[in-house]
Amino acid sequence: MVRILGTCAALALLLVVSFPFARDAYHRYQVAQRLKPLMNDHDQAAWRDWSGDAVSFGRSLYARCMLTNGQNAIACEPYKVAIQ
């Protein structure tokens, strides 16, 4: 009985500890799927090497687009939508 309760407690603790990591990985996947059609080969290579979160990478792409195309450019709208 004690062994079963200990196993259940260990599994519950494992779930609690792993939940934030799984949630972050899923969010990174979602943002990556929205950004993928907008990225060129250079951006995709930078994404693979990116160690930060997905939204900050999207913000950097959005900022670069704004510098290239001007403030509030329509061409940058897909980046803005992808990081929301």
ROROVO-538514 format. One record per residue: residue number from 1; x, y, z of N, C-alpha, C, O in turn. Coordinates in steps of 0.1 Angstrom, whole numbers, plus 2048, in hexadecimal, padded with zeros to 3 digits. Layout:
<atoms>
+-----+--------+---------+------+---------+----------+-------+--------+---------+------+--------+---------+------+
| num | n_east | n_north | n_up | ca_east | ca_north | ca_up | c_east | c_north | c_up | o_east | o_north | o_up |
+-----+--------+---------+------+---------+----------+-------+--------+---------+------+--------+---------+------+
| NUM |      X |       Y |    Z |       X |        Y |     Z |      X |       Y |    Z |      X |       Y |    Z |
...
+-----+--------+---------+------+---------+----------+-------+--------+---------+------+--------+---------+------+
</atoms>
This chain:
<atoms>
+-----+--------+---------+------+---------+----------+-------+--------+---------+------+--------+---------+------+
| num | n_east | n_north | n_up | ca_east | ca_north | ca_up | c_east | c_north | c_up | o_east | o_north | o_up |
+-----+--------+---------+------+---------+----------+-------+--------+---------+------+--------+---------+------+
|   1 |    808 |     7F4 |  800 |     800 |      800 |   800 |    809 |     80D |  800 |    806 |     816 |  7F9 |
|   2 |    813 |     80C |  808 |     81C |      818 |   809 |    824 |     81A |  7FC |    826 |     825 |  7F8 |
|   3 |    827 |     80F |  7F6 |     82E |      80F |   7E9 |    825 |     815 |  7DE |    82A |     81D |  7D6 |
|   4 |    819 |     812 |  7DE |     80F |      817 |   7D4 |    80E |     826 |  7D7 |    80E |     82E |  7CD |
|   5 |    80C |     82A |  7E3 |     80A |      839 |   7E6 |    817 |     840 |  7E3 |    817 |     84C |  7DD |
|   6 |    823 |     83A |  7E5 |     82F |      841 |   7E2 |    831 |     842 |  7D3 |    836 |     84D |  7CE |
|   7 |    82D |     838 |  7CB |     82E |      839 |   7BD |    824 |     844 |  7B7 |    828 |     84B |  7AE |
|   8 |    818 |     844 |  7BD |     80F |      84F |   7B9 |    814 |     85D |  7BC |    812 |     866 |  7B4 |
|   9 |    81A |     85E |  7C8 |     81F |      86B |   7CB |    82B |     86F |  7C2 |    82C |     87B |  7BE |
|  10 |    833 |     866 |  7BF |     83E |      868 |   7B6 |    83A |     86C |  7A8 |    83F |     875 |  7A2 |
|  11 |    82F |     865 |  7A3 |     82A |      869 |   796 |    823 |     876 |  796 |    825 |     87E |  78C |
|  12 |    81C |     87A |  7A1 |     816 |      887 |   7A2 |    821 |     892 |  7A2 |    81F |     89C |  79C |
|  13 |    82B |     88F |  7A9 |     836 |      899 |   7AA |    83D |     89B |  79C |    840 |     8A6 |  798 |
|  14 |    83F |     890 |  795 |     845 |      890 |   788 |    83C |     898 |  77E |    841 |     8A0 |  776 |
|  15 |    82F |     896 |  77F |     826 |      89E |   777 |    826 |     8AD |  77A |    827 |     8B5 |  771 |
|  16 |    827 |     8B0 |  787 |     827 |      8BE |   78B |    834 |     8C5 |  786 |    834 |     8D0 |  782 |
|  17 |    83F |     8BE |  787 |     84C |      8C3 |   783 |    84D |     8C5 |  774 |    853 |     8CE |  76F |
|  18 |    848 |     8BB |  76D |     84A |      8BB |   75E |    83F |     8C4 |  757 |    842 |     8C7 |  74B |
|  19 |    835 |     8C7 |  75D |     82A |      8CF |   756 |    82F |     8DC |  750 |    82C |     8DF |  745 |
|  20 |    837 |     8E4 |  758 |     83B |      8F1 |   751 |    844 |     8EF |  745 |    843 |     8F6 |  73B |
|  21 |    84C |     8E5 |  745 |     855 |      8E2 |   73A |    84D |     8DD |  72E |    84F |     8E1 |  723 |
|  22 |    843 |     8D5 |  730 |     83B |      8D0 |   725 |    832 |     8DB |  720 |    830 |     8DC |  713 |
|  23 |    82D |     8E4 |  728 |     825 |      8EF |   723 |    82E |     8F9 |  71B |    829 |     8FD |  710 |
|  24 |    83A |     8FB |  71F |     843 |      904 |   718 |    847 |     8FE |  70A |    848 |     904 |  700 |
|  25 |    849 |     8F1 |  70A |     84D |      8EA |   6FE |    841 |     8EA |  6F4 |    843 |     8EC |  6E8 |
|  26 |    835 |     8E8 |  6F9 |     829 |      8E9 |   6F0 |    827 |     8F7 |  6EB |    824 |     8F9 |  6DF |
|  27 |    829 |     901 |  6F3 |     827 |      90F |   6EF |    832 |     912 |  6E4 |    82F |     919 |  6DA |
|  28 |    83E |     90E |  6E6 |     849 |      910 |   6DC |    845 |     909 |  6CF |    847 |     90F |  6C4 |
|  29 |    83F |     8FD |  6D0 |     83B |      8F6 |   6C4 |    830 |     8FE |  6BC |    831 |     900 |  6B0 |
|  30 |    826 |     903 |  6C4 |     81B |      90B |   6BE |    821 |     917 |  6B7 |    81D |     91A |  6AB |
|  31 |    829 |     91F |  6BD |     82E |      92B |   6B7 |    837 |     928 |  6AB |    837 |     92F |  6A1 |
|  32 |    83F |     91D |  6AC |     847 |      919 |   6A1 |    83F |     916 |  695 |    842 |     919 |  68A |
|  33 |    834 |     90F |  697 |     82B |      90B |   68C |    825 |     918 |  685 |    823 |     918 |  679 |
|  34 |    822 |     922 |  68D |     81C |      92E |   688 |    827 |     937 |  681 |    824 |     93E |  677 |
|  35 |    834 |     936 |  685 |     83E |      93E |   67F |    845 |     937 |  673 |    84B |     93D |  66B |
|  36 |    844 |     92A |  673 |     84B |      922 |   668 |    848 |     927 |  65A |    852 |     928 |  652 |
|  37 |    83C |     92A |  656 |     83A |      92F |   648 |    840 |     93D |  646 |    842 |     941 |  63B |
|  38 |    843 |     944 |  651 |     848 |      952 |   64F |    858 |     952 |  64F |    85E |     95C |  64C |
|  39 |    85E |     947 |  653 |     86D |      947 |   655 |    874 |     942 |  648 |    86F |     939 |  642 |
|  40 |    87F |     948 |  646 |     887 |      943 |   63B |    891 |     939 |  641 |    891 |     936 |  64D |
|  41 |    89B |     934 |  639 |     8A4 |      92A |   63D |    8AD |     92F |  649 |    8B0 |     928 |  652 |
|  42 |    8B1 |     93C |  647 |     8BA |      942 |   652 |    8B2 |     943 |  65F |    8B8 |     940 |  66A |
|  43 |    8A5 |     947 |  65E |     89D |      948 |   66B |    89B |     93A |  671 |    89B |     939 |  67D |
|  44 |    899 |     930 |  669 |     897 |      922 |   66E |    8A3 |     91D |  675 |    8A3 |     916 |  67F |
|  45 |    8AF |     920 |  66F |     8BC |      91C |   676 |    8BD |     923 |  683 |    8C2 |     91D |  68D |
|  46 |    8BA |     930 |  683 |     8BB |      938 |   690 |    8B1 |     932 |  69A |    8B4 |     932 |  6A6 |
|  47 |    8A5 |     92E |  695 |     89B |      928 |   69E |    8A0 |     91B |  6A5 |    89E |     919 |  6B1 |
|  48 |    8A7 |     913 |  69D |     8AC |      906 |   6A3 |    8B7 |     909 |  6AD |    8B8 |     901 |  6B7 |
|  49 |    8BE |     914 |  6AC |     8C9 |      917 |   6B6 |    8C4 |     920 |  6C1 |    8CB |     923 |  6CA |
|  50 |    8B7 |     925 |  6C0 |     8B2 |      92E |   6CA |    8B0 |     927 |  6D7 |    8A9 |     91C |  6D8 |
|  51 |    8B5 |     92C |  6E2 |     8B3 |      926 |   6EF |    8A8 |     92D |  6F7 |    8A4 |     928 |  702 |
|  52 |    8A3 |     938 |  6F3 |     899 |      93F |   6FA |    88B |     93A |  6F7 |    889 |     92F |  6F1 |
|  53 |    881 |     941 |  6FB |     873 |      93C |   6F9 |    86F |     940 |  6EB |    875 |     949 |  6E4 |
|  54 |    864 |     93A |  6E7 |     85F |      93C |   6D9 |    85A |     94A |  6D6 |    85C |     950 |  6CB |
|  55 |    853 |     950 |  6E0 |     84E |      95D |   6DE |    859 |     968 |  6DC |    858 |     971 |  6D4 |
|  56 |    864 |     966 |  6E4 |     86F |      970 |   6E2 |    875 |     96F |  6D5 |    879 |     979 |  6CF |
|  57 |    876 |     963 |  6CF |     87B |      961 |   6C2 |    872 |     968 |  6B8 |    876 |     96E |  6AE |
|  58 |    865 |     966 |  6B9 |     85B |      96C |   6B1 |    85C |     97B |  6B2 |    85A |     982 |  6A8 |
|  59 |    85E |     980 |  6BE |     85F |      98F |   6BF |    86B |     994 |  6B8 |    86B |     99F |  6B2 |
|  60 |    876 |     98C |  6B8 |     882 |      991 |   6B1 |    880 |     991 |  6A2 |    884 |     99A |  69B |
|  61 |    878 |     987 |  69D |     875 |      987 |   68F |    86C |     993 |  68B |    86D |     99A |  681 |
|  62 |    862 |     996 |  694 |     859 |      9A1 |   692 |    861 |     9AE |  693 |    85E |     9B7 |  68A |
|  63 |    86A |     9B0 |  69C |     872 |      9BC |   69D |    87A |     9BE |  690 |    87B |     9C9 |  68B |
|  64 |    880 |     9B3 |  68B |     888 |      9B4 |   67F |    87F |     9B8 |  673 |    883 |     9C0 |  66B |
|  65 |    873 |     9B3 |  673 |     86A |      9B6 |   668 |    866 |     9C5 |  669 |    865 |     9CC |  65F |
|  66 |    864 |     9CA |  675 |     860 |      9D8 |   677 |    86C |     9E1 |  673 |    86A |     9EC |  66D |
|  67 |    878 |     9DD |  676 |     884 |      9E5 |   671 |    885 |     9E5 |  662 |    889 |     9EF |  65C |
|  68 |    882 |     9DA |  65C |     884 |      9D9 |   64E |    879 |     9E0 |  646 |    87B |     9E7 |  63C |
|  69 |    86C |     9DE |  64B |     861 |      9E3 |   643 |    85A |     9F0 |  649 |    851 |     9F5 |  643 |
|  70 |    85F |     9F4 |  654 |     859 |      A00 |   65A |    84F |     9FD |  665 |    84A |     9F2 |  666 |
|  71 |    84D |     A07 |  66D |     844 |      A05 |   679 |    835 |     A02 |  674 |    830 |     A08 |  66B |
|  72 |    82F |     9F8 |  67B |     821 |      9F4 |   678 |    81F |     9F0 |  669 |    815 |     9F2 |  664 |
|  73 |    829 |     9E9 |  664 |     828 |      9E5 |   656 |    81E |     9D9 |  655 |    81E |     9D0 |  65E |
|  74 |    817 |     9D8 |  64A |     80D |      9CD |   648 |    815 |     9C0 |  647 |    80F |     9B5 |  64A |
|  75 |    821 |     9C0 |  641 |     828 |      9B4 |   63E |    82C |     9AD |  64C |    82F |     9A2 |  64C |
|  76 |    82D |     9B5 |  657 |     831 |      9AF |   664 |    825 |     9AA |  66C |    827 |     9A4 |  676 |
|  77 |    819 |     9AB |  667 |     80D |      9A7 |   66E |    80D |     998 |  671 |    809 |     994 |  67C |
|  78 |    812 |     98F |  667 |     812 |      981 |   66A |    81B |     97D |  676 |    818 |     974 |  67D |
|  79 |    826 |     985 |  678 |     82F |      982 |   683 |    828 |     986 |  690 |    829 |     97E |  69A |
|  80 |    821 |     991 |  690 |     819 |      995 |   69C |    80F |     98B |  6A0 |    80D |     988 |  6AB |
|  81 |    808 |     986 |  696 |     7FD |      97C |   699 |    804 |     96F |  69E |    7FE |     968 |  6A6 |
|  82 |    80F |     96B |  698 |     815 |      95E |   69C |    81A |     95E |  6AA |    81A |     953 |  6B1 |
|  83 |    81E |     969 |  6B0 |     823 |      969 |   6BD |    819 |     96C |  6C8 |    81C |     96C |  6D4 |
|  84 |    80D |     96E |  6C4 |     802 |      970 |   6CE |    7FD |     963 |  6D3 |    7F4 |     963 |  6DC |
+-----+--------+---------+------+---------+----------+-------+--------+---------+------+--------+---------+------+
</atoms>
